[in-house]
Structures are given as structure tokens and as C-alpha cells.
Amino acid sequence: MNRMRWFLMAVLLISAAAAEENLVSNPGFEEAGDNGLPLRWGGPSSIYHRDTSVARSGEASLKYRNDDISHYALCPQGVTLEPGRIYALSAWVKTEGVVGEDSGASICLEWWDEDRGYIGGSYPKGVKGDTDWTLIEGVSARIPKEAKHFGLMCYLRKGMTGTAWWDDVALVVAREDPMRSVLVVPNYRGEVADDGPAKAVVRVVLHLTDYADLDPAGLALAWTLRPEGGEAAAHGKQTGLASTAIDLEIPVGDLPHGVYDLEVALVEPSGEVIATEHHRLRRIAAHPPRKVYVDAHNRVIVNGEPFFPLGMYWSSITADELAVYADSPFNCLMPYGRPEAEAMDLCHANDLKVLYSIKDYFHSTKYCPQSIKTEADEHEAVLEKYEAFHDHPALLGWYINDELPLSMLDRLAARQRLMEELDPQHPTWVVLYQVDQVAQYIPTFDVIGTDPYPIPSKPVGMAAEWTRKTRDAVMGARPVWQVPQVFSWANYKKTEAEKNECRPPTFDEMRSMIWQCIAEGANGIVCYSWFDIRRDKVRTFDETWPLVKRIAAEVAGVIPALLSIEETPEVACEAGDWLSWTVKQRGDTTYLIAVNADREPHEAILR
């Protein structure tokens, strides 16, 4: 059986360039303009020019040549886009000697407001080194209504040098898949035991903005349950959909034990299937005793008690640094350095939980150990760490992906299934910067996080926006452990000029971002990063650490309320999008958490 049957297949349906008008003028650079540039393309002619000696198709391409790391220039073209639409961008790119820390030669699409203020963009990963013609592709978010100006750019990422060519650039209208679905019950690993739940619930959301000819009332949702390798065991259909958000209830309590594929299809009146998605169910007799797992309320349960992860990213663990860290409200850490037994014991002795990183164990990826060259090597490396630490009392979970691309979906989902089979005792955690693609990654994690780092160049409200997007992508049915910024981007810049443009976030900014995440539904906070605040040259560790500890103490002080599942009173709110808020109830106390995610003061009414 095709293993992709086990994946949630939530994708964007991209209209083919042949079927949609290419919005790029002179996309193959065949027409010559002034100063050696292609017609209708901009940029400095000292770096970019039309090249008739190299082409993927036709007679010309766009060439970039630059050896000065301080030069950062784009080759732009203004385009006309329609707010409310999604766009697919693509180009063929060839490189020669492209070097630098970033991803290389690529394209991007950006949009600005009436005053040319930046709003957003789409930035596909590029290529570097020596490569033949490679297709670079990306899909934009839905263009916001306030966007008035738009630009498509060919460019090399900042801090990179070398030679690159572009050809056959395309920008076309795309269409979102008309259906997205998430298995919301059960919310953890698709597990259904004899004691429940009796019904699985698949939350289906129809996205018909790009399908004017589809009316929900005329559509149907059909579902089929198939045991692994077998024929249909049960099926059903819901017709006359009353809305674009439907909870599809599917009886599962009487199913024989085993693994099942749950197929959900959106069907037209003619019987034509418009879209299909798949979910994995495991029908088991009972849950074994588990050290760490996710409950039905998206709380992580550790040794039988609810736990709110409050931690930081680390590199390697040393006894001296851990002693400083342990004298704080933080209760966990995520060390990139893959600690050995002595360090794990030290964490346990300090009552600290560890999110153990095996995220680099994918051959041919940037940080993969050189000893791992095949999938068999990957499996052996994962198994070694599992055998070493799955019984260790400090282990909170496995960190299995740090921003790896969607092109690796098959491998990432296979890694998730491997961890489910190896270790029913601990969940997995994944962190992405690809906030608009979280839904596609659902088959690859138990717990998700995204990492908004806006300071100093973007709005501080990015923390709330990304948390909200992440929560909505999983439809509130997976834990969200967010990664807010406490570091300065200067630590990652190469030139003094670039470093001088950066600064660490202020106390108020850090506090706002962390509470924004919580107010928007985060079930855990893991700040980035301990090692960055220790090496900051602008604000010393001794200055930053008390500020971070102070915020952590605020959060730790209300963790019992954050973990509470008691019914909350109804609260009405009159405020704009600048406000992030939530309500919690614990005993006789009602907790209202409200955060202004804007830099300007505002008034809100909550009653």
C-alpha cells in the first residue's frame, strides 16, 4: 500500500502556469532593456545583467555576479496582485560558487501598504554551491486587503556571494485546497482504547473562497475506515452541509484492535470526489502506563500530573551553567548538544526536564553527523539515543524537526511513526518557521511550535499572530509549545553594519511576546536562547538574565491556572486585533490574561 495513505494530505492546489496567466513580464529575460538589464527588471547593472550565453530555455537568462559580501541587491519587478488571492511563484535557478550561511539564490514575493510599509512576503528556500538548473517554488499567503504595492524579486540572500542565473520565472494565481481536516478526537497519536473514545471526530473546514461554483449545501462528506492492508470496514456520508465548518463523528468503539486508515472525501452531487484526506487510527485494548503523554486537553502529563513546559534552548550542558539556570523558575531545556548520561543525570538532579534533540538525524541535511549517510544510518542513530535515554527520568520528549522543509514530508512523517512505535512513553516536538504550512506538517509531530523573532525589524505582535496561526492550523487539537525571542539578531549577522542594526528585545518586548503566546493558546514556552543571551555583546548576560527570570517567574506563578480545565465564565470583549486575551478558572479565582500586542496604548472593554 502506498505509505502516503497514512498522511494527512493537506496541500495547496497550484494552478498550472499553462492554465493561468503568468503575471511576470519578460519572464525568460528574452527582451533587452537599458544598461544591460532585461526589459522591465530593475537592480544594479554592476551585479545583474542579461546573459545570452547561458539559458535554460530561449536565448537568454538573468545573471548575478558578486564577490563582495557587503553588497546586498535585488533584481525586482513590480507586479499587480489582487488582495484575497493566493499566488504561486517559481523560477529555474543555476548557481556557480555561491557561498554563505543562508540558503542561496532564490526568488521572493513581497507586498507593502499604501505608504510602502512592509506587510509580508513569500521567501522560498534557495540553492547554493554549484548546481544545475533547479526549480525554486513557493506559495504566498492570502494577500491582505491593505496591500497596495507588490514586487517579485530575483536575488541572493544577504551575506552571500558567487554567480547565479535565473530563467523562466512565473507568478500565477493559486487555489487553496477546498477542504482541510484534522483528527481532533483522539488528539494524541490517533489512539482509541476500549474505554474510549467511542467516536472519532474529524474537524473539517471548507475553504471555498477560490471555488465560486461550489455551494456547501450541495456537497457531501464521505468517510471510510480500512484496516491496514484490508478492505473497507465501515463507511458513512454526511450530506447537505449547513456550514463550512463540520465536526464529522465516526463510531470507532466497536472496531477490532488494529491500525486503520480513515479516509475523508469531499464529494459533489454528481459523485465526483473533489478532495480526499487521510488520518491514522490505532485501535488498542488499553493505554499502557505512560511516563509522559498528551491528554485530551492538550496538556502534557508527566508522571500523572499536568506540566507546563517553561524552558530555553541550550547548546551544550555544563555543570556551572546548569547551576545558574536551575536557580530560576524554568523547569526544562532543549539542548542542541545531545547530552550524554552524565548531563542528563545532572538535569534530573536539578529537577529539570530535557527535550532531547535528534532533529539532525536526517542524512544530507545541513547539521547531520557525517557518520549518517543513509536511512539505515538514521534509524541506527535514533535507536541508539532511544535505548540510551527512553527510561531516563529527565526525558520530557523528543525534538525531531527544527525547520526542515516541506519537501521532506515523507521522511518527517516516517520519523514520527518510528518514534510512536519505539517510544509510547514520550511525545515528539517540532518547531517551524514555516508558520503558513503548519497544517501540512501535522502527520510529523505530537506537539508543534513556531518561532516568531520580530525584534527589531518587525511588529512585536508577530508573536501573537504566529501563535494564533499555529493554533488555528491544528484546529486547537494539538499542543502548541511556542518559541519566543529573548536574543539579539546581532549574534547571527556577519558585518558590523548588520550587527549595528540589531538589538536585544527590551524587558517589555520580551514580556509582551511571551504573554502574547500564552494568551493566544500556547501550552508551553521554550525561549530562544540561553546560549545567545550569554554571548550578547550589547547587553550582558548579567543584565539580561534577571529580566528573563523575572518574566519566567510571572508565568510560573500562574501555571496552576494555565493548566486548569475548569469551566470559565463567559467574557465579552470589545477591542481590536491588537488585543490577545484568554480566561482561566481555578477554584474561586478567575484569571484574565490580556496583552496589548501593539506598541501604541489602546483601550479595551472586557466584561
N, C-alpha and C positions, 0 to 999 in steps of 0.2 A: 504493500500500500504506500502511496506517496506520503512521505512523512509530513508534508505541508498540510495534510488534513488536520494535524493536531494544532495548528497555529490559528490564532485569531487573525483572520486575513482582512485587516482594516487598512485599506490603501487609498491613495488618490488616483482616480481615473484620469489620466492625462490625455487630452485630445491630441491626436497626431498632427504634426505640423502640416501634413498633406491635407488634412481636413479643416484646419483652422488657418486663418491669415497670419503670416509671420509679421509681427509688428515692428521688426527691425528693418531699417533702411540700409541698403548696401550690406546685407548680412555676410556675403562672401568676399567683401573688400575688392570687388572687381572694378569699381569706379574710383578713379583717382581724384583726389582733392588738392588743396593747396599745401605747400611746404612738405610734400612727400607723404602726407597722411591720406588715408582713404576718405572719400567724399562722405560727409555727414558724421564723421567721427572726430572727436577732439583729442586733447592731450598734447604734451610737449613733443615736438618733432625730433628733439635730441634723443628721445628714448623710444618713441613709437614711430613706425613708418610702414607704408605699404610695400610688401615684398613680392616681386614677381618671379623669384627663383624657387620659392617653396610654396606649395599649395596642397591641400587635401582634395579639393575639387576646383574646377575652374582654373583661372590663371594667376591668382594672387592670394595672399593671406595678410594678416596684420602681424608685424614683428615687433618684439620688445627686446631691447638690449641695454643692460645697465650693470656697471661694476661697482657703483657707489652705494653702500648700504644706507646712507643718509637720504638718498633720493627715493621718494615715495610718490608715484604719479599714476593716475588712472587715465584710461582712454574711454571717455564717456560718449553716450548718445542719448539725447532727450527722446523719450517715448511718450505716447498717450495711452493712459490706462483708465479703466472705469472703476470707481470705488464700488465695493461689494463683490468684485470678481476675484478669482484666483488665477495666477499665471504660472506657466511652466517656462523656465529659461534653460537654455542649453548651448553648448559650443564644443567644437573639437579643438583640443589644445595639444601642442607638441612642445617639449622642453629640451634644453641642452645646457647642462651645467648649472641648473637652478639650485641654489643652496640657501639655507637659512632655517630658523627654528619653526616657522609657520608652514602651512600646507602647500604653498607654491602658487603656480599660475592658475587663475580661475576667472570667473565672471561673477557679477553681483547685480542685484536689482534693488534700488533704494527709492523711498518716497519721502517727500517733505511737505510741510504745510504751506499756507499762502505766503508766509514770510520766509520761506526757505529753511524753516526749522526742521531738523531731522525728526522723523517719526519712526521709521522702521526699514527693514530690508531683508533680503534673502541672500545668503552667502554660502553657496555650495563649496565643499572641500575641493582644493586644487590638486595639482600634481607638481612634482619637482624631480630633481636629478636629471637623468637622460631618459626621456620617454618618447615613444612614437605617438601618433595621433590617438588621443584618448578623449572619450566623450564625457564632458562635465555636465551634470544635470542638477536642477533644483526646482523646488515648487515654493511659491510665495505663500504667505498668509493671505487671508482675505483682505483686500485693500480697504483701509478705513475711509470713512466718508470725509474726514478732514484733510485727506491727502490731495494736494493740488498740483504738485510737480513730481516728475518721475524720471529716473535715469537708469540706463543699463550700462555697465562698465566692464571692460576687459582690464585686467590688472594682475600684478604680482603683489602678494601680501606684504605688508610693511616689514622692513628689515631683511628682505631677500634680494638676491642678485642673480644674474645669469641671462640666458636667452630663451625666449618663448615665442610661439606663433599661435594665432587663433584663426579659425576658419568656420564657415557655416554656422554662424550664430543665429539662434532662434528664440523668439519670445511669443508664445501663443496663449490663448485663453485655455484654462484647465477647468475641469469639473471635479468637485468633491464627490467621493463615493456617496451614493444616495442613502446608505444605511451604515450605521456603526452600532456595535453591540458589545456589551461587557457582561460576563458572568458575575452577577452581584451576590447571588446565594447559590452555593457556598462561595465565600470571598477568599478562601485560602486553599490553594492547590487543587481546587475542584473536588475536595474530599466530601463524600456523603457516607455517613456511618449508619448503622442500624437504628440508632437513636435520633437520627435526623441529620439534616432537614428532610422532610417528606417531599418537598418540592424544590426544584432548582428554579432560580429566577434569572432570566436574561433580560437586561435592560436594553431596549432597542431605541435608538434615536434616529429619526429620518432627517436627512439633510437634503431638502428638495429645492433649495434656492437656485441651483443650476439646472433644474429639471421642471420647467414651467408646465410641461404636459402631464405631469404626474400628480394625481389627487389622492391623498391618503385614504379617503373614503372608498376608493375603488381598488385599493391594494390589499394584499393579504400577507401574513407571516406564517410560513410553514416550517415546522421543526421535525427533525428525525434523529432518533438515538440509535447508534450502531455500536455493538461491542467490537473491540479491537479485532480486525480481520474477519468480521462476520456481517450478516445481513441485518436489515432494519429490525430493531427490537420493539420500537414504539414510534409513533408519529402523531402529529396533530396540526391543526391550522386555525389561525385567528383571522377572521375577515372583518370588513367594514371598520378599518382603523379610525378611531374617533379623534386621534391627535397624532402628532409627530413624535411623541414620547410614550413608549409602551413597555410595561413590565410583563414579559411572557413567562407564565408559570407552567412548569413542566413536571409532572409526577415522576419521582425517582426513587421513592422509598421502597418499592417492591421489586426493583431491578436486582437480578443476581449480582453477586460480587464480581468485580472486574473493571476494566478500563473501557470507557465509552467515548465515542466521538459524537458530540451534539452539534448538528448542522442546523443553522437558521437561515432561511431564504426569504427574500422579499420578492413577491410574485404579483404580476399584473393580472387583470381579469382574464386575459387570453390564456393564462397559464405560463407565460414566459417568465423565466427567472431573471430578475434584474440584478440582484446581488446576493452573494452567499458568504456566510462566515461560519467558522468552526470553533468549538470550545471543547476542552478536555475535561471529562468527569472521571473520578475514581470512586467506585462503589466499594466500601470496605465494611468489615464487621464492626470494628471499633477503633478509635484512635488509641495508639499505644501511649504509655506515659511519655510526656514530652517536656524537655527542659525549657525550650523557647519555641513559641509559636504565635501566630496571629489569631486573635479571637474575632467573633462576628462583628465587633465594634471597631475593628481596625487597630486595636491596641495590641502591642506586643506583650505577651505574658512570659515572665521569667520566673522559673521555679514556683509557678502557681500564682504569682502576683503581677498586676499590671505595672508596666515600666514605661517611662517616657525617656527615650534616649536624649541626652543633653551632652554633647561632646564636641570634639575638634578633630580635624585632620592632623596627623603627625607624619614625620618621615620615619626615623628610627627611634627606638626607645632606649633611653639611658636612665639609670637609677636616679641621678641627681635631678634631671628634668622632671621625671615622673613624681618625685617627692614634691616639687613645686606645684605641679598640676593637681596632684591628689589633695593638696590643701586648697580646695576650691569646690564649688557646687557641682562641677562636671562629674558625670557618672560613667562616661565611656569615651573611647577614642578610636580613630580609624588610622592605623599606621601603614603607610605605603611600604614600609621596610620589611614586611612579612616576619614578625618577631619569632624567635626561637623559644624553646620551652622556658628558659630562664626568665626572659622578658614577660612571657605570659604569666608565669608564676608571680612575678613582681606586680603585674597589674591586678591579679587576683588578691594578693596580699594587701593591696591598696583599695580594694573594693571597687575596682574599675572593670567594666566590661569592654571587650575588644570586638570590633567589626573587622574580621580578618580578610585581607586583600589577596585574592587570587585573580584579580582583574587583568593581569598581564599575561596570563597563560593562554594566549592565542598566537600561534605561530604566524610570522610575517607581519606582526604589528609592531609599533614603534618601540615599546618598552619590554617586549617579550624576551626572557632569558635566552641567550644564544644556544643553550642546550636543547631548546624546544624547537624542533624543525618540522614536525608532523602532527596530525591529530592524535596519533598514538602517544606521542611525547606529551601532548597536552593532558591527555587522560591520566598518564602516569604521574605527572606533576601535581594535578588536582588530587589524585588518590593519595599521594604522599602527604599532602597537607591535611587532608581529611583524616587519615589514620593517625596523624600526629596530634591533632587538636580537637577532634569532634567530641571527645569526652572531657575536654578541659573546662573547668568551672568558669573561666573568664570569657569564654566564647559567647558572644551575643548573636552573631550571624556571619554570613559570607558576603564579601563585597566582590561582585563578579563582573561588573562592567563599569568603566569610567569613560563615558562619552564615545564609545566605539560606534561606527556609522551604521545606518540602517541597511546598508548593503551587506552587512554581516548577520542579518536577521536569522538565517538558518542556523548558523553556528552559535549565536547567542541563545536561541531557544533550545538548542540541543544541550548547551551548558546548563540551562535552568532545569531541564528534565534530568540531567545527570545528577545535579545536586539534590533534587527531590528524591531520586532513587537512593543515593548514597546516604543522605542525612535528613531523615524526617524530624530530627530534633532541633534544627535551626533554620531560620528563613534566610533568603538572599536579599541583597540590597543593590540597586543600580542607581547611578546618578548620571544625568544627561544635561547637556546644554541645549539639546535639540528639543526645546520645550513644545514646539508645534508638531512634533512627531511622537509624543509620548504614547498615544493610542496604539500606534503600530508596534511599539515595543512591549505591550502588555504580556505577550507569551514568554518574556525573558526575565521576569522578576516576580518576587513576592512583595517587595517594598520598593517604592520609587522615590527618587528625589531629583530636583533640578537645582541649578546653582546660579542664581542671579547675582552678578557682580557689577553694579552700576556706577559706583563711585570712582572717579569724579565726573565722568562724561555723560552719564545717562540719569534719568529721573530716579530718585530713591524709591519711588513707588513701583519700580520694576520687581521688587521682592514680593509685593502683594500680587502683582499681575501674573508673575510666573507661578506662584503657589496656586492661585485661582485656576490658571490654565492646566496645571498638573492635576489638581483635584478633579476638575471637570473632565479631563481626558480619561481618567479611570472611573468616572461617574461615581465618585465617592466610595468605591468598592475596593480600594487597596490603600494600605497605609502610605502616608507621604512624610518622608523624613527630609526636610529641606536643608540646603547648604548656603547659609547667608554669608556675606562678605565681612570680614574683620581685618583684611590685609590691604596693602597698597599695591596697585598695579606696577609701581616703580620696580618692584622686585623682579619683574618679568620683561622689562624694557632693556634695550641694548645700548642706546646712546644717552648721553647726559641730557640732551634736549628732550628726549622722550620721557626720561625719568622726572625731569622738572615739571612736566605736565601732569604728573600724578601726585596723589597724596593718600594717606590712610583715611578711612572714614572717621568722622568725629564720633564722640560718645553718643550724641543724639541720633546720628545717622545709623550707627550700629544698633542702638536700642530700637529705633523705629523699624529697621529691616527685620530684626528677629521677631518682634511682636507682630509685624505685618504677617509674617509667615504663620505664626500661631493663630492669629485672628482669621486667617483665610483657610484654616483647617489642617495645618501641619500636625502630625502625630509625633514628631521628633525633630530635633535641631542638632546639626553637626556643623560647626562653624569652620570656615576655611581662612587661615590655618594657623596652627601652633608654630610651625617652623617659619612661617612668613613674619609673624609678629616678633619673633626672636631675631630676625636678621634685618629688620627695617632700619634704614639709615636716617629717616626723618623724625620718627617718633620712636623712642627706645622701647625695648621690652618692659623696662621698669615703669614706663609711663603708660603703656597700653594694657598690660596685664591687669592692673587694678580696675580699669574701665570694663574690660571684658568680664572679669569676675563679678563685678557689681551687677551687670546685666544678667549674667547667669544666675546670680542669687535671686534676682526678681523672678525669673522663670521657675527656678527650683521651689520658691516659696508657694507657688500655686499649682505645682504638679499634681497634688491630690485632686484638685478641682478639674484640671485639664484631663485627667483620667476618669473622671466621674461619668457614669452613664445614666444618671438620674434625669428624670423628665425636667425640662426647663420651662419657665413661664414664657408666654408669648410676649414678644417685644416688637413694637413698631418703630421703624427708623425713618427719619426724614433727613436725608443727606445726599451728597453727590458721590461720584465714583472715587473721590479722594479718601473716603472712609472705609476702613476694614474693621469689621466687628464680629464678635461672637458672644454667646451667653452660655454659662455653665452653672449647674446647680450642684451643691454638695451640702447635704443636711439642710439646715435652716438658712444657709447663705447662698445668695445669688451673686455670681461673678459676671460682670460686664467688662469685656475687653474691647476697647475701641482705640483705633490708631489712625491718626492723620497721616496718610501716605504721600502728602504733598508738602512742599516747602512753605507754602503760604498758610496763615491761620484761617480756619473755617469754623462755622457753627453747624451743629447737628442737633436734632431733637430725637431722643430715644425714650420711649415710654411704654 
